């Protein structure tokens, strides 16, 4: 049986393992979904700022930092720090990992 997606709006797909993981909070799951909004479907890389994620999720940047740390510790996300040539920090690159 083949399923055809007839939706016209954009959507995100999250791994079942994340949805059922009792070790992450609902906010962590929302942060992961926000990362999915900005991820490249081929490379699985996303580069939104923490403020952008906070705006999407509707919580503070501090909460975003906590959720990103938990997602990284649980193996759902890998974070890579980026810097400009002058040393200023740019938005991190987040890799969505298969788990």
C-alpha positions in Angstrom: 0.0 0.0 0.0 1.4 3.4 -1.0 0.4 6.5 1.0 0.3 9.8 -0.8 0.6 13.0 1.2 -2.0 15.5 0.0 -1.2 18.3 2.5 -0.2 21.7 1.1 1.3 23.1 4.2 4.8 22.4 5.5 5.2 19.9 8.4 7.9 18.3 10.4 8.6 14.6 11.1 10.0 13.6 14.5 11.4 10.2 15.4 9.1 7.9 17.3 11.9 7.4 19.8 11.8 11.1 20.7 8.0 11.1 21.0 8.0 8.2 23.4 11.2 9.1 25.4 10.2 9.7 29.0 13.7 11.3 29.6 12.9 14.4 27.7 10.3 17.0 28.5 7.5 18.4 26.3 9.6 21.5 25.9 12.6 19.5 24.7 10.3 17.9 22.1 9.1 21.3 21.0 12.7 22.5 20.7 13.5 19.5 18.5 10.5 20.3 16.3 11.6 23.9 16.0 15.0 22.7 14.9 13.2 20.6 12.3 11.6 23.7 10.9 15.0 25.1 10.0 16.8 21.8 9.1 18.0 21.0 5.6 16.2 17.7 4.7 19.4 16.3 3.0 22.1 17.3 5.5 19.9 17.3 8.6 21.7 20.5 9.7 19.9 23.5 11.2 21.3 27.0 12.1 18.5 28.9 13.9 19.6 31.3 16.7 18.5 30.4 20.2 16.3 33.5 20.1 14.6 32.2 17.0 14.0 28.8 18.7 12.7 30.6 21.8 10.2 32.6 19.6 8.9 29.5 17.9 8.6 27.5 21.2 7.3 30.4 23.2 9.8 30.3 26.1 13.0 31.9 27.4 16.4 31.5 25.8 17.6 30.0 29.1 14.9 27.2 28.7 16.1 26.7 25.2 19.7 26.2 26.4 18.5 23.6 28.9 16.5 21.7 26.3 19.3 21.7 23.8 21.7 20.3 26.4 19.2 17.5 27.3 18.6 16.7 23.6 22.4 16.6 23.0 22.9 14.4 26.1 20.1 12.0 25.0 21.6 11.7 21.5 19.0 13.5 19.4 21.1 16.5 18.5 24.8 17.2 18.0 25.8 20.9 18.4 28.7 22.5 16.7 29.8 26.0 17.7 30.5 28.5 14.8 32.6 31.6 14.9 33.0 34.5 12.5 36.5 35.4 11.3 36.7 38.2 13.9 35.9 35.7 16.7 32.3 36.6 17.3 30.0 33.6 17.9 27.5 32.8 15.2 24.4 30.7 15.5 25.4 27.1 16.2 24.9 24.3 13.7 22.6 21.6 15.0 22.8 18.1 13.5 19.6 16.1 13.9 20.7 12.6 14.7 19.0 9.3 13.9 18.3 7.5 17.1 
